[in-house]
Amino acid sequence: MPSPLDRVKNQLFDQQSGRPLPPLVARGGRLLWVLVRDLLEGQLTMRAMSLVYTTLLSLVPMLALAFSVLKALGVHNQLEPLLAEALEGAGEYRELYALMSGPGKALTLDSRFPLTVKAFTMLLTRAAAAGELATVKSLWDEAKSEICADPGVQRAYALALARLNAESEAVAVINRALKSRWDAELVRCFGGLESIDPVAQLASIEQWLQRYGEETELLIAAGLTCARNRLWGKAGSYLEAAAASHGTPVVFWHLGQLAERNQKVDVALAHYRRGLEVAAKRPAG
């Protein structure tokens, strides 16, 4: 004798065996029966996964067609400024540099070039901070000539080389840059290089003094280089001239160091005191 469930199943799926049900009731009953059966047998999850997989597969050609149409209409160029802003804000400078080096048309050259320079400069700085000299040189060698000609990029490259102890190469970059323009930061970098020939270093600084005049940074660099050459009197003259033109705490600190090396303790203390007084008078921030 069939069980009650079998009788319900036969009534739903084999209406010839008994009194037929109304079509709407039969259809709803069959749906409910299949749903409960699949739920109890674990088939419902499998069918749901199959449906998701089929839906995703059907979306792929539709998305490909949509992107092709949008690209043909030039819509992708309109997204370039937004993408560049997002990459810059996230600090993703390698991706930003690749984007700015591409054939995009939405950004003008005036707005594209500063972003390219900023991204490239940050890549040099990060490579130097990580101690990756080969990466620094590779970036420079692969960069376009107009990027390498930018003063900020040249400065970043020279500082990166100096930081990674490639001082002879840093000197070459600094010399090329200062032949065409004044750059105080490059002069400070040059004056801090201690492993190069101090005689040649002083000769370069004196040439720049003739070209650019007695700039404070040049006077400090000349004083430090003379001290490395043990030209104490000349070093003091340059540093005193720097203090007279722009007496910063740094200048007085160098004067104090020079006096200490010559065992002039009282003079060194006076310079240190003067430097502290200048620093105290500076506005906060």
C-alpha positions in Angstrom: 0.0 0.0 0.0 1.6 3.4 -1.0 2.5 5.8 1.7 0.7 9.2 2.1 3.7 10.9 0.5 3.6 8.6 -2.5 -0.1 9.2 -2.9 0.5 13.0 -2.9 3.3 12.6 -5.4 1.2 10.5 -7.7 -1.7 13.0 -7.4 0.7 15.8 -8.4 2.7 14.2 -11.1 0.3 11.4 -12.4 -3.1 12.9 -12.6 -4.3 10.0 -14.7 -4.3 7.8 -11.6 -6.9 9.7 -9.7 -9.1 12.8 -9.6 -7.2 15.5 -11.6 -6.3 18.7 -9.7 -6.9 22.2 -11.1 -4.0 23.3 -13.3 -2.9 26.1 -11.0 -3.0 23.9 -7.9 -1.1 21.1 -9.7 1.6 23.5 -11.0 2.1 25.1 -7.5 2.1 21.8 -5.8 4.7 20.4 -8.2 7.0 23.4 -7.6 6.7 23.1 -3.8 7.4 19.4 -4.0 10.5 19.8 -6.1 11.7 22.7 -3.8 11.3 20.6 -0.7 12.9 17.6 -2.3 16.0 19.5 -3.5 16.3 21.2 -0.1 16.2 17.9 1.7 18.6 16.2 -0.7 21.1 19.1 -0.8 20.4 19.8 -4.5 19.3 23.4 -4.0 22.8 24.8 -3.2 24.2 23.0 -6.3 21.5 24.4 -8.5 22.1 28.0 -7.1 25.9 27.7 -7.8 25.2 26.5 -11.3 22.9 29.4 -11.9 25.5 31.9 -10.7 28.2 30.3 -12.9 26.0 30.4 -15.9 25.0 34.1 -15.2 28.7 35.2 -14.9 29.6 33.4 -18.1 26.8 35.1 -20.0 28.0 38.5 -18.7 31.5 38.2 -20.1 30.6 38.7 -23.8 28.2 41.5 -22.9 30.8 43.4 -20.9 33.4 42.9 -23.7 31.0 44.3 -26.2 30.1 47.3 -23.9 33.8 48.1 -23.3 34.5 47.9 -27.1 31.7 50.3 -27.9 32.7 52.8 -25.1 36.4 52.7 -26.2 35.3 53.4 -29.8 33.4 56.4 -28.5 36.4 57.7 -26.5 34.7 57.4 -23.2 37.8 55.8 -21.6 39.7 59.0 -22.1 37.2 60.8 -19.9 38.0 58.5 -17.1 41.8 59.3 -17.2 41.7 62.4 -15.0 39.6 60.5 -12.4 42.0 57.5 -12.5 45.0 59.8 -12.3 43.6 61.6 -9.2 42.8 58.3 -7.5 46.3 56.8 -8.2 48.0 60.0 -6.9 45.9 60.0 -3.8 46.6 56.4 -3.1 50.4 56.8 -3.6 50.4 54.4 -6.5 53.1 56.3 -8.4 54.3 53.4 -10.6 50.8 53.0 -12.0 50.4 56.8 -12.3 53.7 57.1 -14.2 52.6 54.3 -16.6 49.2 56.0 -17.1 50.7 59.4 -17.8 53.3 57.9 -20.2 50.5 56.3 -22.2 48.6 57.7 -25.2 45.8 59.2 -23.2 44.1 62.3 -24.7 41.8 63.6 -21.9 44.6 65.5 -20.1 46.4 68.3 -21.8 50.2 68.3 -21.9 50.3 71.1 -19.3 48.5 69.0 -16.8 50.0 65.6 -17.8 53.6 66.6 -17.6 53.6 67.8 -13.9 51.9 64.5 -12.9 54.5 62.5 -14.9 57.4 64.4 -13.2 55.9 64.0 -9.7 55.3 60.2 -10.3 58.9 59.7 -11.6 60.4 61.8 -8.8 58.6 59.7 -6.2 59.8 56.5 -7.9 63.4 57.7 -7.7 63.0 58.8 -4.1 61.4 55.5 -3.0 64.1 53.4 -4.8 66.8 55.4 -3.1 65.1 55.0 0.3 65.0 51.2 -0.4 68.7 51.2 -1.3 68.1 50.1 -4.9 70.8 51.8 -6.9 70.2 49.6 -9.9 66.5 50.6 -9.9 67.4 54.3 -9.7 69.7 54.0 -12.7 67.3 51.9 -14.7 64.5 54.4 -14.2 66.7 57.2 -15.4 68.0 55.3 -18.4 64.5 54.4 -19.5 62.9 57.9 -19.0 62.2 60.2 -21.8 64.6 63.1 -22.5 62.0 65.8 -21.6 61.6 64.2 -18.2 65.3 63.9 -17.6 65.6 67.6 -18.5 63.2 68.7 -15.7 65.1 70.5 -12.9 63.1 68.7 -10.2 63.9 65.3 -11.7 67.6 66.1 -12.1 67.6 67.1 -8.4 65.9 64.0 -7.3 68.3 61.8 -9.3 71.4 63.5 -8.0 70.1 63.3 -4.4 69.3 59.6 -4.9 72.8 58.9 -6.3 74.4 60.7 -3.4 72.3 58.9 -0.9 73.4 55.5 -2.4 77.1 56.5 -2.4 77.3 56.8 -6.2 79.0 60.2 -5.6 81.0 60.4 -8.8 77.8 60.0 -10.9 76.0 62.5 -8.6 78.8 65.0 -9.3 78.3 64.6 -13.1 74.6 65.2 -12.8 75.1 68.3 -10.6 77.8 69.7 -12.9 75.5 69.4 -15.9 72.6 71.0 -14.1 74.5 73.9 -12.7 75.9 74.8 -16.1 72.5 76.0 -17.2 70.7 77.2 -14.0 71.1 77.9 -10.3 69.8 75.2 -7.9 70.5 75.8 -4.2 69.5 72.2 -3.2 72.0 70.7 -5.7 74.7 73.0 -4.3 73.9 71.8 -0.7 74.1 68.2 -2.0 77.4 68.9 -3.7 78.9 70.5 -0.6 78.0 67.5 1.5 79.9 65.0 -0.8 82.9 63.9 1.2 84.4 61.0 -0.8 85.2 62.9 -4.0 88.4 64.8 -4.7 88.2 68.0 -2.5 90.5 70.0 -4.7 88.3 69.4 -7.8 85.3 70.0 -5.6 86.6 73.4 -4.5 87.5 74.3 -8.1 83.9 73.7 -9.2 82.4 75.7 -6.4 84.7 78.6 -7.1 83.6 78.6 -10.8 80.0 78.7 -9.6 80.8 81.6 -7.3 82.0 83.5 -10.3 78.9 82.6 -12.4 76.2 83.0 -9.7 77.7 85.3 -7.2 78.1 84.9 -3.4 75.0 82.8 -2.8 74.8 81.6 0.8 74.7 77.9 -0.2 77.8 78.3 -2.4 79.6 80.1 0.4 78.8 77.3 2.9 79.8 74.6 0.4 83.1 76.4 -0.3 83.7 76.7 3.5 83.1 73.0 4.1 85.3 72.0 1.1 88.1 74.2 2.3 87.9 72.7 5.7 88.2 69.2 4.2 91.3 70.5 2.4 92.5 71.9 5.7 92.5 75.4 4.4 91.2 76.7 7.8 91.6 80.4 7.1 89.9 80.2 3.7 87.1 78.0 5.2 86.5 80.6 7.9 86.4 83.4 5.4 83.7 81.7 3.3 81.6 80.8 6.3 81.9 84.3 7.8 80.8 85.7 4.5 77.8 83.3 4.6 77.0 84.4 8.1 77.1 88.1 7.1 74.8 87.6 4.0 72.3 85.2 5.6 73.2 84.2 9.1 71.2 81.0 9.6 71.7 78.6 12.6 73.3 76.1 10.1 76.0 78.7 9.2 76.8 79.4 12.8 76.9 75.6 13.6 79.5 75.1 10.8 81.5 78.1 12.2 81.4 76.5 15.6 82.5 73.2 14.2 85.4 74.9 12.4 86.5 76.7 15.6 86.4 73.4 17.6 88.6 71.7 15.1 91.1 74.5 15.6 90.9 74.2 19.4 89.2 77.6 19.8 86.6 76.6 22.3 85.5 80.1 23.3 85.0 81.1 19.7 83.0 77.9 19.0 80.7 78.5 22.0 80.1 82.1 20.8 79.1 80.8 17.4 76.8 78.1 18.9 75.2 80.7 21.1 74.7 83.0 18.2 73.0 80.2 16.2 70.7 79.5 19.1 69.7 83.1 19.3 68.9 83.2 15.6 66.9 80.1 15.9 64.9 81.4 18.9 64.0 84.6 16.9 62.5 82.6 14.0 58.7 82.4 14.0 57.2 79.0 14.9 56.4 76.8 11.9 
